[in-house]
């Protein structure tokens, strides 16, 4: 699924739950690091939380300052 399509779906969810409704998304380790960074486009939609953006095959990407 493309990042743009995911954004569109998240926007629809935000509209559906309203301004004060909570919603969350679990990406199920779908993206590579460069794609996950692009997913910050959903921040203005105010998800309650975002889970598991980055693929788990490369744990080195979780290192801070690497």
C-alpha positions in Angstrom: 0.0 0.0 0.0 1.4 3.4 -0.9 2.1 6.0 1.7 -0.3 8.4 0.0 -3.1 5.9 0.1 -2.4 5.3 3.8 -2.6 9.0 4.4 -5.9 9.3 2.5 -7.3 6.5 4.7 -6.0 8.1 7.9 -7.7 11.4 6.8 -11.0 9.6 6.3 -10.6 8.0 9.8 -10.0 11.4 11.3 -13.0 12.8 9.6 -15.1 9.8 10.8 -14.1 10.0 14.5 -14.3 13.8 14.5 -12.0 16.4 16.0 -11.9 14.9 19.5 -12.1 11.2 18.6 -9.2 8.9 19.2 -7.8 6.6 16.6 -4.6 4.7 16.1 -2.8 2.8 13.4 -0.5 -0.2 13.4 1.7 -0.5 10.3 2.8 -4.0 11.1 6.4 -3.3 10.2 5.5 -2.4 6.7 8.0 0.3 5.8 11.8 0.7 5.3 13.3 3.6 7.3 13.1 6.1 4.5 9.5 5.3 3.9 8.7 5.5 7.7 10.1 9.0 7.9 7.7 10.0 5.2 4.8 8.8 7.3 5.2 11.8 9.5 2.6 13.4 7.1 -0.1 11.9 9.3 1.0 13.9 12.4 -1.5 16.7 11.7 -4.3 14.2 11.7 -3.5 13.6 15.4 -3.5 9.8 15.8 -3.6 8.6 19.4 -0.6 6.4 18.6 1.3 4.9 15.6 2.8 1.5 16.0 5.4 -0.6 14.3 6.3 1.5 11.3 9.8 0.1 10.6 10.5 -3.4 9.3 12.0 -5.6 12.0 14.6 -7.3 9.8 17.1 -4.5 10.5 17.2 -3.7 14.2 20.1 -1.3 13.7 17.7 1.4 12.5 16.4 1.7 16.0 19.8 2.9 17.3 19.8 6.6 18.2 22.5 8.7 16.4 23.8 5.8 14.3 
